[in-house]
Each structure stands twice: as structure tokens, then as C-alpha cells.
Amino acid sequence: MFYFSFGQRGAFGEVLVGLEHLSLHQYRTYFIPEDATVLQAIWYTIAWLVATVLPGNVELAAGQPTPYVRLTFKSIGYGLVSTVVSLVIGYPVAYYIGRIAPERHRNLLLVLIILPFWASYLVRIYAIQLLLSSNSVLTIALGVLPFYETGAPLMNSRFAVLLGLVYIWIPFMILPVYASIEEIDFTLRESAMDLGADQFDAFRRVIFPLSMPGVAAGSILVFIPSTGAYVIPELLGGTDSQMIGNFIANQFGSAGNWPLGAAGSFVLMAVMLLCIALYQRYAGGDLA
């Protein structure tokens, strides 16, 4: 695939990898808009990111990055949001299991966390489809909310994709955080409170920093598969919820452009390797 990423697509969809066809054309197509320079492409990307974050319709550059670059950052955004949501939900669960729950119940609670893995990945996603359908129990229950129109489907939306990502990968956040919390000496928390800290300060300045190796491990375990997801956005998302995994699959499938799909695959791989390198640089040593 790495070799193919430097090739060209033939007239009938074949991959041309002879010496006369090898070039960086696919990577240039991926990153640089037509008739733009490298510096312009970088500026377009920065301006687009800033305009995306700022409220309102802000245009800072005359052009935009390629749709492939926008899709890459969109996928990274999905990964970041699903990681943050998994942390917000998973950390209290892990803390409860590791610290508050009676010891005789901990094994049962851990089994309940990993219980979804006993069912097929696809079965769980189809279950979410039923849950988000227009006449499901969830949508009927949401009808009491003033901002939700009764019967409106939640499927084929960004919300459905994020729900699927969080539901599928949140155990990978809970388990590492639980492992870190279980190893913490909580007499340090009591010592901090004896020295004048309240419960919140003792947690913020003692317990949470000591659990950071688990938080870092859980974040990387959720972020990487969420960013490269293919099945979840394919089955739960709409046309505006596609991610880089869907783009890569389409290039190898219906589009028949294997060189561009291979280039996209290695761009995604580079993003994931960068995340792993940052994890090992800043958190891997602490976890070990």
C-alpha cells in the first residue's frame, strides 16, 4: 500500500506503479488545492480551522484546504469529542468501582463493563440504530423535552455517530482509569485534607494527577479507533457525518482510486503514530 500511494490511477482503475508513474502526486492531491503552493495550502488550512472555531461566518483566506484535509480534521474532531465525553462519563464510573464500591462487588461491576464485548460489534451498532429510530422508547421519552420534536429521528446525524463512538469505546477509558485509581494510596488524600485541603482540592491536586497515567492510556485507546472509525459513521451517520475511514474505503471500493486511498491510509496512520509517540513521550514512562 505504501508503494501504491506513490503510483497513479489508470484509465480503467488499475494502479500504475512503473518508474515513470512514481511521484508524490497523491499526497499533493490530498494536501494541496489545485493551483496553490505549499505555503498557501498551509495558510488555507490554518484560516479554515480558525474560521471553524470562531462563531459566525468568518472568511480569513481566499481559498480552503482540500476536502481530504477537511475530512481528516473532522475525523480528529470526532475522536477528540468522543474521548472527552468518554472521560467525563468514564472517570466517575472508574472512581466509583475503584474507590467507593464495596470490594465484594468490584468484580461484578467490571464484568458489567466488559459485558458488551460478548456481543458482536455489528449487533451493538444495529441495537443503537433501533434505539435511535423515530418510534423508539428513547425518542418517545425525549418527547417531554421542549427542544425535541416528538418522533423526530436521531439516526443519520452527528449525534448518532458520537453516541456510537462513545458507547463502543468507553470501556477502554474506564478500565485503564480504574487500574490507576486502584493503585493510588488514598492515605495521601487524607494527608492533604489534614493539611487544610477540602475534598475537591484533595482530588484535584492529589488523586487526579496520580490517575493521569490511566487517563492518558484511556484517551489514546479511545481517540485512535474513534478517529479511524468506518463502520459506525457508515451505519449511524448521514452524508455530513462521514469520516476519513469512509473516504479510504470508498477509494478502494466504488471510486477505484487505490493510490489516493493508500495515501489517505498512511496519512491516518501518521496521525495515529504521532498520538502514540506523544503518549509514550509524556505518559508512557509514568504508566510503566
C-alpha positions, 0 to 999 in steps of 0.5 A: 500500500505504501508503494501504491500511494506513490503510483497513479490511477489508470484509465480503467482503475488499475494502479500504475506503479512503473518508474515513470508513474512514481511521484508524490502526486497523491499526497499533493492531491490530498494536501494541496488545492489545485493551483496553490503552493505549499505555503498557501495550502498551509495558510488555507488550512490554518484560516479554515480551522480558525474560521471553524472555531470562531462563531459566525461566518468568518472568511480569513483566506481566499481559498480552503484546504482540500476536502481530504484535509477537511475530512481528516480534521473532522475525523480528529474532531470526532475522536477528540469529542468522543474521548472527552465525553468518554472521560467525563462519563468514564472517570466517575464510573472508574472512581466509583468501582475503584474507590467507593464500591464495596470490594465484594462487588468490584468484580461484578461491576467490571464484568458489567463493563466488559459485558458488551464485548460478548456481543458482536460489534455489528449487533451493538451498532444495529441495537443503537440504530433501533434505539435511535429510530423515530418510534423508539422508547428513547425518542418517545421519552425525549418527547417531554423535552421542549427542544425535541420534536416528538418522533423526530429521528436521531439516526443519520446525524452527528449525534448518532455517530458520537453516541456510537463512538462513545458507547463502543469505546468507553470501556477502554477509558474506564478500565485503564482509569480504574487500574490507576485509581486502584493503585493510588494510596488514598492515605495521601488524600487524607494527608492533604485534607489534614493539611487544610485541603477540602475534598475537591482540592484533595482530588484535584491536586492529589488523586487526579494527577496520580490517575493521569497515567490511566487517563492518558492510556484511556484517551489514546485507546479511545481517540485512535479507533474513534478517529479511524472509525468506518463502520459506525459513521457508515451505519449511524451517520448521514452524508455530513457525518462521514469520516476519513475511514469512509473516504479510504474505503470508498477509494478502494471500493466504488471510486477505484482510486487505490493510490489516493486511498493508500495515501489517505491510509498512511496519512491516518496512520501518521496521525495515529503514530504521532498520538502514540509517540506523544503518549509514550513521550509524556505518559508512557514512562509514568504508566510503566 
